Amino acid sequence: MKRLLSLLLLAAVAAFAGCASAPTTGSTSTTAGQKADPWENWNRKVYAFNDAVDTAVLKPVAEAYRTVVPSLVRTGVTNVLGNIGDVWSTANHFMQGKMQTGLEMGMRVLTNTLFGLGGLLDPATEMHLTKRSEDFGQTLGRWGIGTGPYVVLPVLGPSTLRDALALPVDRSFAPSTLPSQETGRYAVMALELINTRSNLLATTNLLDQVALDRYSFVRDAYLARRLDQVYDGVPPMESFDDEPADPPKK
């Protein structure tokens, strides 16, 4: 418990400090003339690096994983990793004051753990216990902390300053932290990465076909999705500085 409180405090302080010099808008639009992506030149370089790593290593490994490992096994891996992640999602629901959905997510974890062979199966979905994933970045957003600039992280991909600062807290509750030995932790981390990349193969193949500028497409899609996630599908209306003021009432 002491470790959790320390991590939460450090992440919150870091986020507040970062937001002092960064745009604090909750949307993908600009604020006070600043772009949502002021570090675009650097971000594009990191994006190009990530794309090269993906093309050379991650995508071929994910395709091999998808070819060699039966679909039933891959689904089981996704379910187990997801069930572990749902524990942290449950905690974030409660930290955001979402008591009802927090209880539902807790019931989902309990159901899949007890009746789904430790999460290998997903009976909770059949019982209409909907999966509602939440992370610490979303929690910080609900607490009123702005996104800050868009940033592309090496290997990990699209993020924002707020989400990047929240990432160490999220990772401290990831499935890879469960093994007691370091080799086991690295093995689970690699499985997480490969399984996630495998599940995204269809999405990235579609991206290659429809996006003229893949960087801009990914950035805009990420920012819009995160805004939607923070506000549970009901983001605040955007305001525009050049809109005429409402005429005074007579």
BELCORFEN-V260526 format. One record per backbone hydrogen bond with DSSP energy under -0.5 kcal/mol. NH is the residue of the N-H (numbers start at 1). CO is the residue of the C=O. If there is no record, write none. Layout:
# BELCORFEN-V260526
NH,CO
NH,CO
This chain:
# BELCORFEN-V260526
5,1
6,2
7,3
8,4
9,5
10,6
11,7
12,8
13,9
14,10
15,11
16,12
17,13
18,14
19,15
20,16
20,17
21,18
22,19
31,34
34,31
38,35
40,37
43,39
44,40
45,41
46,42
47,43
48,44
49,45
50,46
51,47
52,48
53,49
54,50
55,51
56,52
57,53
58,53
59,54
60,54
61,57
62,58
63,59
64,60
65,61
66,62
67,63
68,64
69,65
74,70
75,71
76,72
77,73
78,74
79,75
80,76
81,77
82,78
83,79
84,80
85,81
86,82
87,83
87,84
88,84
89,85
90,86
91,87
92,88
93,89
94,90
95,91
96,92
97,94
98,93
99,97
102,98
103,99
104,100
105,101
106,102
107,103
108,104
109,105
110,106
111,107
112,108
113,109
114,110
115,111
116,111
116,112
118,113
119,112
120,116
120,117
121,116
125,122
126,122
127,123
128,125
129,124
130,128
132,130
139,135
140,136
141,137
142,138
143,139
144,141
145,140
147,25
148,23
150,36
151,159
153,151
153,157
156,154
157,153
159,151
161,149
162,147
164,160
165,161
166,162
167,163
168,164
169,166
170,166
171,167
172,168
173,170
174,171
177,174
178,175
185,181
186,182
187,183
188,184
189,185
190,186
191,187
192,188
193,189
194,190
195,191
196,192
197,193
198,194
199,195
200,196
201,198
204,200
205,201
206,202
207,203
208,204
209,205
209,206
210,206
211,207
212,210
214,212
217,213
218,214
219,215
220,216
221,217
222,218
223,219
224,220
225,221
226,222
227,223
228,224
229,225
230,226
231,227
232,229
233,228
234,231
243,240
